[in-house]
Structure formats: structure tokens, C-alpha cells
Amino acid sequence: MANILIVEDDIDIAHGLAEFLTPKGYQLDFAYNGKQAMHHLDQQNYDLVLLDINLPFVNGFDICHSLLQDKLAKLPVIMMSARGTTEDILKGFESGAWDYLVKPFSFAELSARITVNLAKTNTINTPNHSFNGVELDENTLLFHFKNQEIQLHQVGFDIVAALLNVAPDVLKTKELHQALWGEDTPDSDPLRAHIYKLRKKFNHVFGQTFITTVKGIGYRFEVI
């Protein structure tokens, strides 16, 4: 069963999560501040991290950034926070979170998100995807184009791979949601936040966004 790190400075919330998740068979570790979380992540391999944002010493955004800079691009991180504005959610995905839960949330929703995100780490994709000079490497989650490359996290990779698989055709939004989250599409619709992040990163490195919105239908992958 999956090994989960819970990073939460509220003891009561951490205790509640433990009571809910332990009977499901998950192995749990706990960190109550950012420094403890960084130590655990350095010393132990985890299958998933539940991460609060407002933490002593090192906040959740900075922890998530550090994971993307290291070897853990494939590690699912679900942020949990009372900070529920669009700006906060976008910042969470910008830092590399796979998912974002606004407190208070139901344990049923948490369980569904954990199941979906763990399933993503076991998804078998075609090892390489390519289209008009763009290449994706499933093993490294690297996006290559014109002798440059950038590191994607798993959700970003899944989005681009899904779009490449039908390029130059349009992929309907509903079908992309289904590919990413199955029947458990989050109410906050993080797809737009993930695509915003991808476009920003692509434009910064390659001078183009690659992902075009087809209003009322979905998204298309284009190379200019």
C-alpha cells in the first residue's frame, strides 16, 4: 500500500487524517513544519504527499518548488489549504502541485483525489510522443523542442501527451478531463490552471505557448 507523507501543522487535522487514512491501509508519516517535511523527503521515498501551505519555517509553495528542482518530478503532491482564491490555487499549481483541496474538504473527496493521483503514477504511456519537432520522453518527463528541453511534472506531461496523441485535431475539454481525472473531476477545475502554467513555461523557454484554446470545444496542440 502507498506510503504517504502528511505535512500539516494543525495537530487536530493531522490526527483526523490519520484516523481516516490508516484503516485504508496507507502507511503514514507526519511532518508538522516545513523543515521536518524537507528532512523526511530527503531521507524517505514517498508515493504521495499531502501538503499544507501555511507552515512554520518553510511554506508549502517552497517545498513544492524544491521537489521540482530535484528528482521528484513524478511525486504526486496534493496541496491542502484554507486559501481558496483563484490566485492561491494558480500559485499552487505554478509551484508544481498535482492537485489542490480547499479546506474544509470532505474525507470522501480526499480519498478520491488520493486514488486518482496515485493511479497516475502507475499509468503506462507510450515511451515517446512526437509532433512537428516536439518530443516527449515518458521516462524523464522531459519536453524537447529545437535543441532545448524543459522538465514537466506528471500532470503537465499527461496533458501534453493527450493533446499530442490527437494533434492537429482538437481534444474536447470533457475528454481531457476524463483522461486526467476519470469520473472524479475536481470542482475547482484545475485543468485551466495547469494549462496556464504550461503556456507560461513554454512561452518563456520557446517563445510560443503550443496549446490553443478552441472556444466552447477544447484544446489543440500547435507548433508555429
Contacts in CASP RR format, 6 or more apart in sequence:
PFRMAT RR
TARGET T0000
AUTHOR 0000-0000-0000
METHOD contacts of the structure
MODEL  1
MANILIVEDDIDIAHGLAEFLTPKGYQLDFAYNGKQAMHHLDQQNYDLVL
LDINLPFVNGFDICHSLLQDKLAKLPVIMMSARGTTEDILKGFESGAWDY
LVKPFSFAELSARITVNLAKTNTINTPNHSFNGVELDENTLLFHFKNQEI
QLHQVGFDIVAALLNVAPDVLKTKELHQALWGEDTPDSDPLRAHIYKLRK
KFNHVFGQTFITTVKGIGYRFEVI
1 24 0 8 1.000
1 25 0 8 1.000
1 26 0 8 1.000
1 27 0 8 1.000
2 26 0 8 1.000
2 27 0 8 1.000
2 47 0 8 1.000
2 48 0 8 1.000
2 114 0 8 1.000
2 118 0 8 1.000
3 26 0 8 1.000
3 27 0 8 1.000
3 28 0 8 1.000
3 29 0 8 1.000
3 44 0 8 1.000
3 45 0 8 1.000
3 46 0 8 1.000
3 47 0 8 1.000
4 21 0 8 1.000
4 26 0 8 1.000
4 27 0 8 1.000
4 28 0 8 1.000
4 29 0 8 1.000
4 46 0 8 1.000
4 47 0 8 1.000
4 48 0 8 1.000
4 49 0 8 1.000
4 50 0 8 1.000
4 114 0 8 1.000
5 28 0 8 1.000
5 29 0 8 1.000
5 30 0 8 1.000
5 31 0 8 1.000
5 37 0 8 1.000
5 40 0 8 1.000
5 41 0 8 1.000
5 44 0 8 1.000
5 46 0 8 1.000
5 48 0 8 1.000
5 49 0 8 1.000
5 50 0 8 1.000
6 14 0 8 1.000
6 17 0 8 1.000
6 18 0 8 1.000
6 28 0 8 1.000
6 29 0 8 1.000
6 30 0 8 1.000
6 31 0 8 1.000
6 49 0 8 1.000
6 50 0 8 1.000
7 30 0 8 1.000
7 31 0 8 1.000
7 32 0 8 1.000
7 34 0 8 1.000
7 36 0 8 1.000
7 37 0 8 1.000
7 49 0 8 1.000
7 50 0 8 1.000
7 51 0 8 1.000
7 52 0 8 1.000
7 55 0 8 1.000
7 60 0 8 1.000
7 63 0 8 1.000
8 14 0 8 1.000
8 17 0 8 1.000
8 30 0 8 1.000
8 31 0 8 1.000
8 32 0 8 1.000
8 50 0 8 1.000
8 52 0 8 1.000
8 80 0 8 1.000
9 32 0 8 1.000
9 33 0 8 1.000
9 52 0 8 1.000
9 54 0 8 1.000
9 55 0 8 1.000
9 56 0 8 1.000
10 52 0 8 1.000
11 32 0 8 1.000
13 103 0 8 1.000
14 30 0 8 1.000
14 32 0 8 1.000
17 28 0 8 1.000
17 50 0 8 1.000
17 110 0 8 1.000
18 28 0 8 1.000
18 30 0 8 1.000
20 107 0 8 1.000
20 110 0 8 1.000
20 111 0 8 1.000
21 28 0 8 1.000
21 114 0 8 1.000
22 28 0 8 1.000
24 111 0 8 1.000
26 114 0 8 1.000
29 40 0 8 1.000
29 44 0 8 1.000
29 46 0 8 1.000
31 37 0 8 1.000
31 39 0 8 1.000
31 40 0 8 1.000
32 56 0 8 1.000
33 55 0 8 1.000
33 56 0 8 1.000
33 57 0 8 1.000
33 58 0 8 1.000
34 55 0 8 1.000
34 56 0 8 1.000
34 57 0 8 1.000
34 58 0 8 1.000
34 59 0 8 1.000
34 60 0 8 1.000
34 63 0 8 1.000
35 56 0 8 1.000
35 57 0 8 1.000
35 58 0 8 1.000
37 49 0 8 1.000
37 51 0 8 1.000
37 55 0 8 1.000
37 58 0 8 1.000
37 60 0 8 1.000
37 63 0 8 1.000
38 58 0 8 1.000
38 63 0 8 1.000
38 66 0 8 1.000
40 46 0 8 1.000
41 49 0 8 1.000
41 63 0 8 1.000
41 67 0 8 1.000
41 72 0 8 1.000
46 75 0 8 1.000
47 75 0 8 1.000
47 76 0 8 1.000
47 118 0 8 1.000
47 121 0 8 1.000
48 75 0 8 1.000
48 76 0 8 1.000
48 77 0 8 1.000
48 78 0 8 1.000
48 114 0 8 1.000
48 117 0 8 1.000
48 118 0 8 1.000
49 67 0 8 1.000
49 75 0 8 1.000
49 76 0 8 1.000
49 77 0 8 1.000
49 78 0 8 1.000
50 78 0 8 1.000
50 80 0 8 1.000
50 110 0 8 1.000
50 114 0 8 1.000
51 60 0 8 1.000
51 63 0 8 1.000
51 64 0 8 1.000
51 77 0 8 1.000
51 78 0 8 1.000
51 79 0 8 1.000
51 80 0 8 1.000
51 97 0 8 1.000
52 60 0 8 1.000
52 79 0 8 1.000
52 80 0 8 1.000
52 81 0 8 1.000
53 59 0 8 1.000
53 60 0 8 1.000
53 61 0 8 1.000
53 79 0 8 1.000
53 80 0 8 1.000
53 81 0 8 1.000
53 83 0 8 1.000
53 88 0 8 1.000
53 92 0 8 1.000
54 60 0 8 1.000
54 81 0 8 1.000
54 83 0 8 1.000
55 63 0 8 1.000
60 79 0 8 1.000
60 95 0 8 1.000
61 91 0 8 1.000
61 92 0 8 1.000
61 95 0 8 1.000
62 95 0 8 1.000
64 77 0 8 1.000
64 79 0 8 1.000
64 92 0 8 1.000
64 95 0 8 1.000
64 96 0 8 1.000
64 97 0 8 1.000
65 95 0 8 1.000
65 96 0 8 1.000
67 73 0 8 1.000
67 75 0 8 1.000
67 77 0 8 1.000
67 96 0 8 1.000
68 95 0 8 1.000
68 96 0 8 1.000
68 151 0 8 1.000
68 153 0 8 1.000
73 141 0 8 1.000
73 151 0 8 1.000
73 152 0 8 1.000
73 153 0 8 1.000
73 154 0 8 1.000
74 121 0 8 1.000
74 141 0 8 1.000
74 153 0 8 1.000
74 154 0 8 1.000
76 98 0 8 1.000
76 99 0 8 1.000
76 117 0 8 1.000
76 118 0 8 1.000
76 120 0 8 1.000
76 121 0 8 1.000
76 154 0 8 1.000
77 96 0 8 1.000
77 97 0 8 1.000
77 98 0 8 1.000
77 99 0 8 1.000
78 97 0 8 1.000
78 98 0 8 1.000
78 99 0 8 1.000
78 100 0 8 1.000
78 101 0 8 1.000
78 110 0 8 1.000
78 113 0 8 1.000
78 114 0 8 1.000
78 117 0 8 1.000
79 92 0 8 1.000
79 97 0 8 1.000
79 99 0 8 1.000
79 100 0 8 1.000
79 101 0 8 1.000
80 101 0 8 1.000
80 103 0 8 1.000
80 105 0 8 1.000
81 88 0 8 1.000
81 100 0 8 1.000
81 101 0 8 1.000
81 102 0 8 1.000
81 103 0 8 1.000
82 102 0 8 1.000
82 103 0 8 1.000
83 102 0 8 1.000
84 102 0 8 1.000
89 100 0 8 1.000
89 102 0 8 1.000
89 188 0 8 1.000
89 190 0 8 1.000
89 193 0 8 1.000
90 193 0 8 1.000
90 196 0 8 1.000
90 197 0 8 1.000
92 100 0 8 1.000
92 193 0 8 1.000
93 100 0 8 1.000
93 190 0 8 1.000
93 193 0 8 1.000
93 194 0 8 1.000
93 196 0 8 1.000
93 197 0 8 1.000
94 197 0 8 1.000
94 200 0 8 1.000
96 153 0 8 1.000
96 197 0 8 1.000
98 117 0 8 1.000
98 120 0 8 1.000
98 153 0 8 1.000
98 154 0 8 1.000
98 155 0 8 1.000
99 113 0 8 1.000
99 116 0 8 1.000
99 117 0 8 1.000
99 186 0 8 1.000
99 190 0 8 1.000
100 186 0 8 1.000
100 188 0 8 1.000
100 190 0 8 1.000
100 193 0 8 1.000
101 109 0 8 1.000
101 110 0 8 1.000
101 113 0 8 1.000
102 188 0 8 1.000
112 184 0 8 1.000
113 184 0 8 1.000
113 186 0 8 1.000
115 184 0 8 1.000
116 181 0 8 1.000
116 182 0 8 1.000
116 184 0 8 1.000
120 154 0 8 1.000
120 155 0 8 1.000
120 158 0 8 1.000
121 154 0 8 1.000
123 158 0 8 1.000
125 138 0 8 1.000
125 158 0 8 1.000
125 161 0 8 1.000
126 138 0 8 1.000
126 161 0 8 1.000
127 137 0 8 1.000
127 138 0 8 1.000
127 139 0 8 1.000
128 135 0 8 1.000
128 136 0 8 1.000
128 137 0 8 1.000
128 138 0 8 1.000
129 135 0 8 1.000
129 136 0 8 1.000
129 138 0 8 1.000
129 160 0 8 1.000
129 161 0 8 1.000
129 164 0 8 1.000
129 165 0 8 1.000
130 136 0 8 1.000
130 164 0 8 1.000
131 164 0 8 1.000
131 167 0 8 1.000
131 168 0 8 1.000
131 221 0 8 1.000
131 223 0 8 1.000
132 167 0 8 1.000
132 223 0 8 1.000
133 145 0 8 1.000
133 146 0 8 1.000
133 223 0 8 1.000
134 143 0 8 1.000
134 144 0 8 1.000
134 145 0 8 1.000
134 164 0 8 1.000
134 210 0 8 1.000
134 221 0 8 1.000
134 223 0 8 1.000
135 143 0 8 1.000
135 144 0 8 1.000
135 145 0 8 1.000
136 142 0 8 1.000
136 143 0 8 1.000
136 144 0 8 1.000
136 152 0 8 1.000
136 157 0 8 1.000
136 160 0 8 1.000
136 161 0 8 1.000
136 164 0 8 1.000
137 144 0 8 1.000
138 157 0 8 1.000
138 161 0 8 1.000
140 151 0 8 1.000
141 151 0 8 1.000
141 152 0 8 1.000
141 153 0 8 1.000
141 154 0 8 1.000
141 157 0 8 1.000
142 149 0 8 1.000
142 150 0 8 1.000
142 151 0 8 1.000
142 152 0 8 1.000
143 149 0 8 1.000
143 150 0 8 1.000
143 151 0 8 1.000
143 152 0 8 1.000
143 157 0 8 1.000
143 160 0 8 1.000
143 202 0 8 1.000
145 206 0 8 1.000
145 223 0 8 1.000
146 206 0 8 1.000
148 205 0 8 1.000
148 206 0 8 1.000
150 201 0 8 1.000
150 202 0 8 1.000
150 205 0 8 1.000
152 160 0 8 1.000
152 198 0 8 1.000
155 180 0 8 1.000
155 194 0 8 1.000
156 194 0 8 1.000
156 197 0 8 1.000
156 198 0 8 1.000
158 179 0 8 1.000
158 180 0 8 1.000
159 176 0 8 1.000
159 180 0 8 1.000
159 191 0 8 1.000
159 194 0 8 1.000
159 195 0 8 1.000
159 198 0 8 1.000
159 211 0 8 1.000
160 198 0 8 1.000
160 210 0 8 1.000
160 211 0 8 1.000
160 221 0 8 1.000
162 171 0 8 1.000
162 176 0 8 1.000
162 179 0 8 1.000
162 180 0 8 1.000
163 171 0 8 1.000
163 176 0 8 1.000
163 211 0 8 1.000
163 219 0 8 1.000
163 220 0 8 1.000
163 221 0 8 1.000
164 221 0 8 1.000
167 220 0 8 1.000
167 221 0 8 1.000
167 222 0 8 1.000
168 220 0 8 1.000
168 221 0 8 1.000
168 222 0 8 1.000
169 220 0 8 1.000
170 214 0 8 1.000
170 217 0 8 1.000
170 218 0 8 1.000
170 219 0 8 1.000
170 220 0 8 1.000
171 218 0 8 1.000
171 219 0 8 1.000
171 220 0 8 1.000
172 217 0 8 1.000
172 218 0 8 1.000
173 191 0 8 1.000
173 216 0 8 1.000
173 217 0 8 1.000
173 218 0 8 1.000
173 219 0 8 1.000
176 191 0 8 1.000
176 218 0 8 1.000
176 219 0 8 1.000
177 185 0 8 1.000
177 191 0 8 1.000
178 185 0 8 1.000
180 191 0 8 1.000
195 211 0 8 1.000
195 219 0 8 1.000
198 209 0 8 1.000
198 210 0 8 1.000
198 211 0 8 1.000
199 209 0 8 1.000
199 210 0 8 1.000
199 211 0 8 1.000
202 208 0 8 1.000
202 209 0 8 1.000
202 210 0 8 1.000
202 211 0 8 1.000
203 209 0 8 1.000
208 223 0 8 1.000
208 224 0 8 1.000
210 221 0 8 1.000
210 222 0 8 1.000
210 223 0 8 1.000
211 219 0 8 1.000
211 220 0 8 1.000
211 221 0 8 1.000
211 222 0 8 1.000
212 219 0 8 1.000
212 220 0 8 1.000
212 221 0 8 1.000
212 222 0 8 1.000
213 219 0 8 1.000
214 220 0 8 1.000
END
